[in-house]
């Protein structure tokens, strides 16, 4: 689907609501409280009514669309742009694209983007298997005189990538072996074939703690060795490069508080990079994810 196809197919709120209803209730609308049958009110076609529990609601109730006054076509377009932009799209660019020059606000666009990211973060994740690469990187601009793990003021991102498969990013407090072991336990299957890292000292004890030491392979970056046959971390380093291009070239500045949301957006899009239904998959999560209020987002 192209942007022109999107604007043609969903040129009105009614058409957008039709799609949301099909995605939310494949077998027809049902009550959000009792799952019973509902009828559409003659006075307002957007309102659905359950006679059993005397409850009125719309297809956007209890979703990330909750309490939004934006036209659904703007929601759809913003979602499409975030899905199709490889390095993401800034809230300021979304504002420039969807609103006239003197209309809308940056805050509205920023909140809109974060609600879409919130829905992306609700996607279920499977345990990773096969051959995995694991590494860490540091975000936070230039610190003169300090590099890598010495830069205590930087934000740490740990990455795990399945070769030919999915990616995970985590905002971590440190790179101690216990922290690394925690992410391995929560995301790596017990029948993984191989887990490749560099020769950072925290990895061997982390692998022993998770029972993966026999499948742990190390590439010695400290000795300027970067590839030994199938032993390398080029895949996860490429993913880190994409993340940094997004921060430097698109978002420009990401706070530590909201960094996990941007990591979820990046991994959600990366893991579905070859999917022809990326846009529809995102909408499905947007109608099943819990609402995200502005107060909660900015708390």
N, C-alpha and C positions, 0 to 999 in steps of 0.2 A: 504494500500500500504506500503510495506517495502522499505528500502533503496535499496535492491537488485532489487526489482521490478522497482523502479524509474530509476536506472542506466540502466536497460535492456530496458525499454520502451522508454527512452529518451536518447539514446546513441549518438545522433548527434544533431547539431543545427537545421537541417531541421525538425526533429521530434518535437523538442521543439517549433519551429515556427508554426507548424501545430496545436499544442494544443492551443497556444496563439491566433491564428486566430479564432479557434472555440469558444474560450471563449469570445473574443472581438466582434466577429460578428457571432452570432449563425445562421443567415440567409445568410451568405456569406459576403465577404469584401465589404466595401463601403468607399467612399471618406471621409476623415476627415474634409474637408472644406465644401463640399456641400451635402454630404451624397448620392451622385450619384453613378452609377455603375463604376467599375474599371476593369482594365485588368492587367494581370501579364506580365511583360516585358520578352521577350525571351532572352535578353542579361543578365538578372539578375533575377532569379526566386524569390528573396526576395523582389524585388521592385514592388510596385503596382502603377498603373498610372491611373489618372482620365483625360479623354479627355476634359470634360466640363470646368474644371478650370486649366488644364495643370499643374497638381500637382503630384509629385512623393513622395512616402512615404513607410515605412515598418510597420509591425505590432507593432514594439516597439516604434514608433514615439509618442511623447507627453505622455510617460509613465515613470515609475521609471527606466525603462531600457534605457532611453534616453541617448545618447552619451556615452554608455558604450562599452568598447572593450573586456569585459569578455565573454567567451563562455557561451551560455545560459544554458548548462548543469551545469556549476558552480553556476549560479543563481538559478536553480531549486534545486540543492543539498543544497545550503545554506538556501533556503526557507524551504525545508523539515526539515533540522536540527533544525531551529528555531521553527518550528511548533511542532515537536515531542519531544523537550526537555522541560520537565515540568517546570524546573527552568531557562529556557533560555540557551543560549550558548554564550560564550564570543567571541569577534572578534579574539583574539589570538588563541582560539581553532579552529575557522573557518579557519584561515590561516593555521594552522598545518594540518587540515583535507583536505583542497582543493588544497594546493600548495606544491610543492617539498620544501625540507628544505631550499634551497638557492634561491628560487624564490618567487615572490609575495612580498607584504609588509603589515605590520600591518595597515597602513593607508587605503590601498585598501580594506582590509577585514572589517575594521571599517566603512568605507563609504558604503560598500555593505550592512552590517547589518542595518545601519540607514535608508537606502532607503527602505528596507523591512518593518521596523517599521513604516516608514512614510506612506506606503500603508495600513498597519494595522490600523493606526490612522484615515484613511479616511472612515472607515466603519460606516454606519449609526447606530444610537443607538435609541432604543425605550424607552419610558417612563416606569419606573418600577412600578409595582403594587404588590398586594398580601401582604405578610408579609415581611418587610424590616428590616435590621439591619444596624445601622450607628455608626461609631466610627472614631477615629483619632489615628495616630501613628506618631512617630518621628524618622527620619533617620539621620545618620551622625556620627556614631562611639561613643566611650565612652567619656563622659565628667565627670571627677571626681568631686564629690561633688554636682552635680546638676542632677536632674532626671526629666523625662517627660516634662511637660509644662514649667518648670523652665529653660530648656536648650534652650536659645535664639539663639544659633548658629546652631541648627539642622533644617532640612527640614521637613515640615509638610505634611503629606499625609492623606487626608480624604477619607474614604471608605464607600460605600453603597452597600449592598449585598441583593439580593432578595433570599429568601429561596427556594432552588430548581431551581433557575434561574440565572440571570446575575449579574455581578459584575462591579462596577465603582470605579476607583481610581482617585483622583484629587490632584495635587500639589498646596497647599494653602499657602497664606501669613501669615494667623493667624487662630485662632479658635474662633473668636468673633461671636456673634450670627448672625450678618448680613452676614458674610461669609458663615456660615453654612446654613442660610436660602437661600442664592443664589444657592447653590448646590442642595438643596431640591427642589426649584422651577423649576430648569432646568432639573431635572431627575426623580422626583417622581410624579406619576399620582395623580389626585385629588381623585380618587376612591380607593386609597390604603387602605388595611384592617387594618394594624397595622405598626407602625414605632417604633422600639425598640432601645434605646440608654442606655448608662450608666448614672450616675447622675451628670455628668459635668454640671456646672451652665449655660453654654451657650445654651444648647439644649432647655429648656422650652421656652425662648423668641423666639428662631428660629422657633419652631413649631407653636407658636402663630402667628408669622408674616406670615407663609405660610398657616395657616388655618388647620393645622394637629394636633392641641393640643388635640383634643378629641380622636385621635387615637394614641397618644404618650404614650408608656409604658417605664418605667424606671427600670433598674436593679441597685441596690445600691452597686456598687463596693467599695465605700468608707467604707462600713460596712462589707466588705468581703463576700458579697452575690453575687453569680455568676449565679445561675439558680433558677428561680421560675416558674415551669411549662414550658410554652412556651416563657416566658420572659427571654431572654439571648442574648448575642452578640457573641456567640461562633463561628458562621459562619464567620463573618467579621474578627474576631481575627485570625481564621485559615488562611484566605486569606492574612492577614498581615504577618503571619508567613512564608507563601510561598514566598511572596515578599522579605522578609528579607533573607531567605535562598538563593534566587536568587542573591541578592546583595553581601552577604557575601561569598557564596560558588562558584558563577559563574562569576559575573561581577567584584567582589572585590571592585571596586570603581566606583561610578556614580556621575557625576557633577550635581550641582543644575540646570544648564542650560539644560542638556539633560535628566533629571529625568522624565519629562512628556512623552518622547518617550518610555522609559523603562516601565512606567506605562501602556501605551497604548498596548505595546507588551504583557505584563502580562495579562491584562484584555481580550484582543482579544483571546489569547490562552485559557484562563480559560473559557470564555463564550462558546467556541466551543470544550470543552474538550471531549465531547461524540459524536462529529460529525465525520462521516467517510469521509467527504469531506473537512476537514480542509485545506489540502494542496491546493486543487482546489479553495476553497473560497479565500485563500490568493492570489493565482495567479490572480483571477478575480479583486481583489482590486489593484493589482500591475499594471494591464493594464488600469485601470480607474483613478487611482490617478495621480495628477499633478506631473511633474518631480521635483526632489529635487537636486539642484546643490550643489556642494561642497562648493562654496562660501556662499550660503545661510545657509548651515548647520553649517559652522564655523564662521559666521559673529558675 
